Amino acid sequence: MFWTRLASGIVLLIIAIGSMSYGGGPLAAILCGVSLVAFRELTKALKCAKDNEKTSSMARVPNGLEKAGLIGIICYYLTMYFVGEDTYLLMCIVGTFLAVIFVYVLTFPRYNANQTVAAVFSYLYAPVLLSFVYQTRMAPQGIYTVWMILISSWGCDTCAYAVGKLIGRKKIFPALSPKKSLEGCIGGVLGAALIGWLYGYFFVEKAFPDKSIAWVIAVICGAGAVMSMAGDLAASAIKRNHDIKDYGKLIPGHGGIMDRFDSMIVTAPMTYFLTILMLV
């Protein structure tokens, strides 16, 4: 299990580094594919399927609410890549919401309100928030700032795990995540901030010798790390609410897309907005 998880993690890291380095179409295409799978995982977990469906597997045909969300995801990413204007992206978000409402109303009483809310939530949670990876990469100086998303999410996760294993004692979320400790959480935030500072000092400042921004990157990575843990706990809470172990089986040793990208999903918009406010 350990070696399977490690191998999968290495493959994911290689794909992430390659797509983020290149940016543009390949990154947008990968994020769109990941978003489509994450959307289905969430609608499955939140029981968006029809009440009379006896199966909730990923292999089932999407229902009307899910089809509206899937079409909305594709339209959103196409608009983001080919147009890129915030107004049109907002139109895609509102349009998808209205499409789900139309399906709900026109097919009533086929779907209930909880299923409709689940479809909208799943669309906003993973696909829209995850798109900020692309928007960060394509923003000014994005070739440097996009890596803060990985530092804040996977860097925090690694540091928190190491510190928690070594000195973790006080459990702060026993009902939600029994293995998380206060020491591990603090270690994760400080570790991400330190990695961010080192990255800023040795790489980013060399590209911008007239600026001293290592400390700014450290602050952004630290704040992103806090959101990273919040995203991880939120995804865990959904699983516990619905009594499931993993969101899927796509990634060997890790589970589904939501199991591996839960922290990055919320770290990406935090990094994007803080970068706009503090660096650009």
BARO-82620 format. One record per residue: residue in one letter; x, y, z of N, C-alpha, C in turn. Coordinates in steps of 0.05 Angstrom, whole numbers, padded with zeros to 5 digits, always signed. Layout:
residues N
AXYZXYZXYZ;...
end
This chain:
residues 280
M+00017-00024+00000+00000+00000+00000+00017+00025+00000;F+00039+00025+00016+00056+00048+00018+00069+00054-00009;W+00080+00033-00022+00093+00037-00047+00074+00045-00069;T+00050+00035-00068+00029+00043-00088+00022+00072-00084;R+00019+00080-00059+00013+00108-00053+00036+00126-00062;L+00060+00117-00056+00084+00133-00064+00086+00136-00094;A+00082+00114-00108+00084+00115-00138+00063+00133-00149;S+00039+00131-00139+00017+00148-00149+00023+00178-00143;G+00034+00183-00119+00041+00210-00112+00063+00222-00130;I+00082+00205-00137+00104+00215-00155+00092+00221-00183;V+00075+00204-00193+00063+00209-00219+00046+00235-00218;L+00031+00238-00197+00015+00263-00195+00033+00288-00194;L+00055+00285-00179+00073+00308-00177+00086+00315-00204;I+00093+00294-00219+00105+00299-00245+00084+00313-00264;I+00059+00303-00263+00038+00315-00280+00034+00344-00271;A+00033+00349-00245+00028+00376-00235+00051+00395-00243;I+00076+00386-00239+00098+00403-00246+00099+00409-00276;G+00094+00388-00292+00095+00391-00321+00073+00410-00331;S+00049+00406-00322+00027+00423-00331+00029+00451-00321;M+00037+00455-00296+00040+00482-00286+00063+00497-00299;S+00084+00482-00306+00107+00495-00319+00099+00505-00347;Y+00084+00488-00361+00076+00495-00388+00053+00515-00389;G+00033+00511-00371+00010+00529-00370-00007+00526-00395;G-00023+00547-00401-00038+00548-00425-00058+00525-00429;G-00061+00515-00454-00080+00494-00460-00077+00468-00445;P-00052+00457-00443-00049+00432-00428-00059+00434-00399;L-00052+00456-00385-00060+00459-00358-00091+00462-00356;A-00102+00478-00374-00131+00482-00374-00146+00455-00379;A-00135+00439-00398-00148+00413-00405-00146+00394-00381;I-00123+00393-00368-00120+00375-00345-00139+00383-00323;L-00140+00409-00317-00157+00419-00295-00187+00414-00302;C-00194+00416-00327-00222+00411-00335-00228+00381-00331;G-00210+00364-00339-00215+00335-00335-00217+00328-00305;V-00199+00339-00289-00199+00335-00260-00225+00345-00248;S-00234+00368-00258-00258+00380-00247-00283+00363-00254;L-00284+00352-00278-00307+00335-00285-00309+00311-00267;V-00286+00298-00261-00285+00275-00244-00292+00283-00215;A-00281+00305-00206-00286+00314-00178-00316+00321-00175;F-00328+00333-00195-00357+00339-00194-00373+00314-00191;R-00367+00293-00206-00382+00268-00204-00377+00255-00177;E-00353+00257-00166-00347+00246-00140-00364+00260-00119;L-00366+00286-00121-00382+00301-00101-00411+00296-00103;T-00422+00295-00128-00451+00290-00131-00457+00262-00121;K-00439+00243-00125-00443+00216-00115-00443+00216-00085;A-00424+00229-00072-00422+00230-00043-00446+00244-00031;L-00456+00265-00044-00478+00281-00034-00505+00270-00042;K-00505+00247-00056-00529+00233-00063-00547+00250-00081;C-00534+00260-00102-00549+00276-00122-00564+00259-00141;A-00559+00232-00141-00573+00214-00159-00603+00213-00152;K-00619+00203-00171-00647+00201-00165-00653+00182-00142;D-00674+00188-00128-00681+00171-00104-00685+00142-00112;N-00696+00138-00136-00702+00110-00144-00679+00095-00157;E-00655+00108-00158-00632+00095-00169-00620+00076-00148;K-00614+00052-00156-00604+00032-00137-00574+00032-00136;T-00561+00047-00154-00532+00048-00154-00523+00077-00154;S-00501+00082-00141-00489+00109-00140-00461+00109-00150;S-00455+00089-00167-00427+00086-00176-00421+00107-00197;M-00395+00112-00202-00387+00131-00222-00394+00122-00250;A-00400+00096-00253-00406+00085-00280-00434+00092-00288;R-00451+00100-00270-00479+00105-00277-00481+00129-00295;V-00503+00130-00310-00508+00153-00328-00515+00177-00311;P-00503+00201-00316-00510+00225-00300-00539+00232-00303;N-00552+00241-00282-00579+00249-00284-00581+00278-00295;G-00605+00289-00297-00608+00315-00309-00593+00338-00295;L-00593+00337-00269-00579+00358-00253-00549+00356-00258;E-00539+00332-00259-00510+00328-00263-00502+00335-00292;K-00519+00329-00311-00513+00337-00339-00510+00367-00341;A-00528+00382-00328-00527+00411-00329-00500+00420-00317;G-00492+00408-00295-00466+00415-00282-00442+00408-00300;L-00443+00385-00312-00420+00376-00329-00417+00395-00353;I-00440+00402-00366-00439+00420-00389-00429+00447-00379;G-00437+00456-00355-00429+00481-00344-00399+00482-00339;I-00387+00459-00331-00358+00458-00326-00343+00461-00352;I-00352+00447-00373-00338+00449-00398-00340+00477-00410;C-00364+00489-00408-00367+00517-00418-00349+00536-00402;Y-00347+00532-00376-00331+00549-00359-00302+00548-00367;Y-00291+00524-00370-00263+00522-00377-00257+00531-00405;L-00275+00526-00424-00271+00536-00451-00271+00567-00451;T-00289+00579-00436-00290+00608-00433-00265+00618-00420;M-00256+00605-00399-00232+00614-00385-00207+00613-00404;Y-00205+00593-00420-00182+00590-00438-00183+00609-00462;F-00206+00609-00475-00208+00624-00500-00215+00654-00496;V-00229+00660-00475-00238+00688-00470-00223+00700-00446;G-00226+00688-00423-00210+00696-00400-00221+00720-00385;E-00243+00732-00394-00254+00756-00380-00271+00747-00357;D-00267+00761-00334-00282+00754-00310-00312+00756-00314;T-00321+00775-00329-00350+00779-00334-00362+00754-00347;Y-00348+00743-00366-00358+00719-00380-00357+00694-00363;L-00336+00693-00346-00335+00671-00327-00358+00672-00307;L-00364+00696-00298-00387+00699-00280-00413+00691-00294;M-00415+00698-00319-00439+00690-00335-00441+00660-00336;C-00419+00646-00339-00419+00616-00339-00429+00605-00313;I-00419+00617-00291-00427+00607-00264-00457+00611-00260;V-00466+00635-00266-00495+00641-00262-00511+00625-00282;G-00502+00622-00306-00516+00606-00326-00519+00577-00318;T-00498+00565-00306-00500+00538-00297-00520+00535-00274;F-00519+00555-00256-00539+00555-00234-00567+00555-00244;L-00572+00573-00264-00599+00575-00275-00606+00549-00290;A-00587+00537-00304-00592+00512-00318-00601+00490-00299;V-00588+00488-00276-00595+00468-00255-00623+00474-00245;I-00629+00500-00241-00656+00508-00231-00678+00500-00252;F-00671+00505-00277-00690+00498-00298-00696+00468-00299;V-00675+00452-00296-00679+00423-00295-00696+00415-00272;Y-00690+00427-00249-00706+00421-00224-00735+00428-00228;V-00741+00451-00240-00769+00460-00242-00783+00445-00264;L-00770+00442-00287-00784+00430-00310-00789+00400-00307;T-00773+00387-00290-00777+00358-00285-00790+00352-00258;F-00799+00372-00244-00810+00368-00218-00834+00349-00219;P-00836+00330-00200-00821+00326-00175-00799+00305-00178;R-00787+00302-00201-00766+00281-00204-00743+00285-00185;Y-00734+00309-00181-00712+00315-00163-00722+00332-00140;N-00709+00328-00116-00717+00345-00093-00697+00368-00089;A-00703+00385-00071-00686+00409-00066-00658+00402-00058;N-00655+00381-00041-00628+00373-00032-00610+00365-00055;Q-00621+00350-00074-00606+00342-00098-00598+00366-00115;T-00615+00386-00117-00610+00410-00133-00587+00426-00120;V-00589+00429-00093-00568+00444-00079-00542+00429-00081;A-00543+00402-00080-00518+00386-00082-00505+00390-00109;A-00520+00392-00130-00509+00396-00157-00495+00423-00159;V-00508+00444-00149-00496+00471-00150-00471+00472-00132;F-00473+00461-00109-00450+00461-00090-00426+00446-00103;S-00432+00423-00115-00410+00408-00127-00397+00423-00150;Y-00412+00438-00165-00402+00454-00187-00383+00476-00176;L-00392+00490-00156-00376+00512-00145-00352+00503-00130;Y-00355+00481-00115-00334+00472-00096-00309+00464-00111;A-00311+00444-00128-00287+00434-00141-00280+00448-00167;P-00298+00448-00187-00290+00459-00214-00283+00488-00213;V-00300+00505-00201-00295+00534-00202-00271+00541-00185;L-00269+00531-00160-00246+00537-00143-00220+00527-00155;L-00221+00503-00167-00197+00491-00178-00186+00507-00202;S-00204+00521-00215-00196+00537-00239-00176+00559-00231;F-00174+00566-00206-00156+00587-00198-00127+00578-00200;V-00122+00552-00203-00095+00543-00209-00087+00554-00236;Y-00104+00552-00255-00099+00563-00282-00097+00593-00281;Q-00115+00606-00267-00115+00635-00266-00090+00646-00252;T-00081+00632-00232-00056+00640-00219-00032+00637-00238;R-00032+00615-00252-00009+00610-00271-00009+00630-00294;M-00032+00638-00304-00033+00656-00326-00033+00686-00318;A-00033+00691-00292-00031+00719-00283-00003+00729-00286;P+00002+00756-00284+00029+00766-00285+00047+00752-00265;Q+00071+00744-00273+00090+00730-00256+00080+00703-00247;G+00060+00692-00262+00048+00667-00254+00067+00643-00255;I+00087+00644-00272+00106+00622-00273+00121+00619-00246;Y+00121+00640-00230+00134+00639-00204+00113+00635-00181;T+00090+00648-00183+00071+00647-00161+00055+00621-00160;V+00052+00607-00183+00035+00584-00183+00045+00562-00164;W+00071+00561-00160+00083+00540-00143+00076+00544-00114;M+00066+00567-00106+00058+00572-00079+00033+00555-00072;I+00018+00548-00093-00005+00531-00088+00003+00503-00079;L+00024+00492-00092+00034+00466-00084+00048+00467-00056;I+00063+00489-00052+00077+00492-00026+00056+00494-00004;S+00035+00509-00008+00014+00513+00013-00001+00487+00018;S-00006+00472-00002-00023+00448+00001-00006+00423+00007;W+00009+00414-00012+00025+00389-00008+00048+00393+00011;G+00060+00417+00010+00082+00423+00029+00072+00423+00058;C+00049+00436+00062+00037+00436+00089+00029+00408+00098;D+00018+00393+00080+00010+00365+00087+00034+00349+00096;T+00056+00351+00081+00080+00336+00088+00092+00345+00114;C+00094+00371+00119+00105+00381+00144+00087+00374+00168;A+00061+00377+00164+00042+00370+00185+00044+00341+00193;Y+00046+00324+00173+00049+00295+00178+00074+00289+00194;A+00097+00301+00185+00122+00295+00198+00122+00305+00227;V+00114+00330+00231+00113+00341+00258+00094+00326+00276;G+00071+00319+00265+00051+00305+00280+00061+00277+00289;K+00075+00264+00271+00086+00238+00278+00108+00240+00299;L+00124+00261+00298+00146+00264+00317+00137+00274+00344;I+00121+00295+00345+00115+00307+00371+00085+00312+00375;G+00068+00302+00357+00040+00307+00360+00028+00294+00384;R+00014+00310+00400+00001+00300+00425-00028+00308+00427;K-00033+00334+00425-00060+00345+00429-00077+00342+00405;K-00098+00326+00407-00117+00322+00385-00138+00344+00385;I-00140+00359+00363-00159+00382+00362-00184+00377+00346;F-00184+00356+00330-00209+00349+00315-00214+00319+00318;P-00218+00309+00342-00220+00280+00346-00244+00268+00332;A-00266+00282+00330-00290+00271+00317-00288+00272+00286;L-00272+00290+00276-00270+00295+00247-00245+00282+00235;S-00222+00286+00248-00197+00275+00238-00180+00267+00262;P-00184+00243+00272-00171+00234+00297-00140+00236+00297;K-00128+00234+00273-00099+00234+00272-00086+00262+00272;K-00103+00283+00267-00092+00310+00266-00087+00321+00294;S-00063+00333+00298-00056+00344+00324-00051+00373+00322;L-00052+00388+00344-00046+00416+00344-00018+00421+00336;E+00000+00404+00346+00029+00407+00338+00033+00403+00308;G+00019+00384+00297+00021+00379+00269+00011+00402+00252;C-00012+00413+00260-00023+00436+00246-00005+00460+00246;I+00006+00466+00270+00025+00488+00272+00050+00482+00255;G+00060+00458+00256+00083+00450+00240+00078+00453+00210;G+00053+00446+00202+00046+00448+00174+00046+00477+00164;V+00035+00495+00180+00034+00523+00173+00062+00535+00172;L+00077+00530+00194+00104+00541+00195+00122+00529+00174;G+00119+00503+00169+00135+00490+00148+00129+00501+00121;A+00104+00505+00114+00097+00516+00088+00108+00545+00086;A+00106+00560+00107+00116+00588+00107+00147+00588+00103;L+00160+00569+00116+00190+00567+00113+00197+00559+00085;I+00184+00539+00074+00189+00530+00046+00184+00553+00027;G+00162+00568+00032+00155+00591+00016+00177+00612+00016;W+00188+00617+00040+00209+00637+00043+00234+00628+00028;L+00241+00603+00031+00265+00593+00017+00261+00594-00013;Y+00237+00587-00022+00231+00589-00051+00233+00617-00061;G+00222+00636-00045+00223+00664-00053+00251+00675-00053;Y+00266+00668-00033+00293+00679-00030+00312+00668-00052;F+00312+00642-00057+00331+00630-00075+00323+00630-00104;F+00297+00632-00110+00287+00631-00137+00274+00656-00147;V+00254+00665-00132+00238+00688-00142+00253+00714-00141;E+00267+00719-00120+00282+00745-00117+00305+00747-00137;K+00315+00724-00147+00336+00725-00167+00324+00735-00194;A+00299+00729-00198+00286+00738-00222+00277+00768-00220;F+00274+00777-00195+00267+00805-00191+00285+00817-00170;P+00310+00822-00178+00331+00831-00159+00325+00857-00145;D+00307+00873-00157+00300+00899-00145+00278+00897-00124;K+00268+00873-00118+00247+00869-00099+00255+00850-00077;S+00246+00855-00053+00250+00837-00030+00223+00825-00023;I+00217+00802-00035+00190+00791-00032+00189+00764-00020;A+00211+00754-00010+00211+00727+00002+00192+00726+00026;W+00191+00747+00042+00173+00747+00065+00144+00747+00057;V+00138+00761+00034+00111+00762+00025+00102+00734+00016;I+00119+00720+00002+00113+00693-00007+00110+00674+00018;A+00126+00679+00038+00123+00663+00063+00096+00667+00076;V+00087+00692+00076+00060+00699+00088+00038+00686+00071;I+00040+00688+00045+00020+00676+00028+00019+00646+00031;C+00042+00633+00032+00043+00604+00036+00032+00596+00063;G+00038+00612+00084+00028+00606+00110-00003+00608+00111;A-00013+00629+00099-00043+00633+00098-00055+00611+00081;G-00042+00604+00059-00052+00582+00042-00052+00556+00057;A-00032+00552+00074-00031+00527+00090-00055+00524+00109;V-00063+00547+00121-00087+00546+00138-00111+00538+00122;M-00114+00549+00099-00137+00542+00081-00134+00513+00072;S-00110+00504+00068-00105+00477+00059-00117+00457+00079;M-00111+00462+00105-00121+00444+00126-00152+00447+00128;A-00162+00471+00124-00191+00474+00125-00204+00459+00102;G-00192+00459+00079-00203+00444+00056-00202+00414+00061;D-00180+00405+00073-00178+00376+00079-00199+00368+00099;L-00204+00384+00119-00223+00378+00140-00252+00379+00129;A-00257+00399+00111-00283+00401+00099-00290+00377+00082;A-00271+00367+00067-00275+00343+00050-00279+00319+00068;S-00265+00318+00090-00268+00296+00109-00296+00297+00123;A-00305+00321+00129-00331+00324+00141-00354+00314+00123;I-00351+00320+00097-00371+00311+00078-00372+00280+00078;K-00348+00268+00078-00347+00238+00078-00359+00227+00103;R-00354+00239+00126-00365+00229+00151-00395+00233+00152;N-00404+00256+00142-00433+00261+00142-00448+00240+00126;H-00435+00229+00105-00448+00210+00087-00437+00182+00089;D-00420+00178+00110-00410+00151+00117-00397+00137+00094;I-00377+00151+00082-00361+00139+00061-00331+00141+00068;K-00315+00123+00058-00287+00122+00064-00271+00140+00045;D-00275+00136+00019-00262+00151-00002-00282+00161-00022;Y-00274+00182-00036-00292+00193-00057-00292+00176-00082;G-00270+00162-00086-00268+00145-00110-00244+00127-00109;K-00238+00114-00131-00215+00095-00133-00197+00102-00156;L-00199+00126-00167-00184+00132-00191-00154+00132-00186;I-00145+00142-00163-00116+00144-00157-00108+00122-00138;P-00093+00102-00147-00085+00080-00129-00071+00089-00104;G-00081+00080-00081-00068+00087-00056-00078+00113-00044;H-00092+00129-00059-00102+00155-00050-00132+00157-00049;G-00145+00143-00067-00174+00145-00069-00182+00160-00095;G-00200+00180-00091-00209+00195-00114-00195+00222-00117;I-00204+00237-00137-00193+00264-00141-00197+00281-00116;M-00221+00280-00104-00227+00296-00081-00210+00288-00057;D-00202+00263-00055-00185+00254-00033-00157+00265-00035;R-00147+00270-00060-00120+00280-00063-00118+00310-00067;F-00139+00322-00079-00138+00350-00086-00155+00367-00067;D-00165+00356-00045-00183+00370-00028-00171+00396-00017;S-00145+00395-00010-00132+00419+00001-00125+00439-00021;M-00116+00429-00044-00109+00448-00066-00133+00463-00076;I-00156+00451-00075-00180+00464-00085-00185+00491-00071;V-00181+00492-00045-00186+00517-00031-00161+00534-00028;T-00138+00522-00032-00113+00537-00030-00109+00554-00055;A-00118+00544-00078-00115+00558-00104-00127+00586-00104;P-00153+00590-00097-00164+00617-00097-00151+00635-00076;M-00144+00624-00053-00130+00640-00032-00103+00651-00043;T-00088+00634-00056-00063+00642-00068-00067+00663-00090;Y-00086+00659-00106-00092+00677-00128-00098+00705-00118;F-00116+00707-00099-00125+00733-00089-00103+00747-00073;L-00089+00732-00056-00067+00744-00041-00044+00753-00059;T-00040+00738-00080-00019+00746-00099-00026+00772-00113;I-00052+00775-00121-00061+00799-00133-00058+00823-00114;L-00064+00818-00089-00064+00840-00069-00036+00847-00060;M-00018+00827-00058+00008+00832-00045+00032+00832-00064;L+00030+00820-00087+00053+00817-00104+00051+00832-00131;V+00028+00830-00143+00025+00841-00171+00020+00872-00169;
end
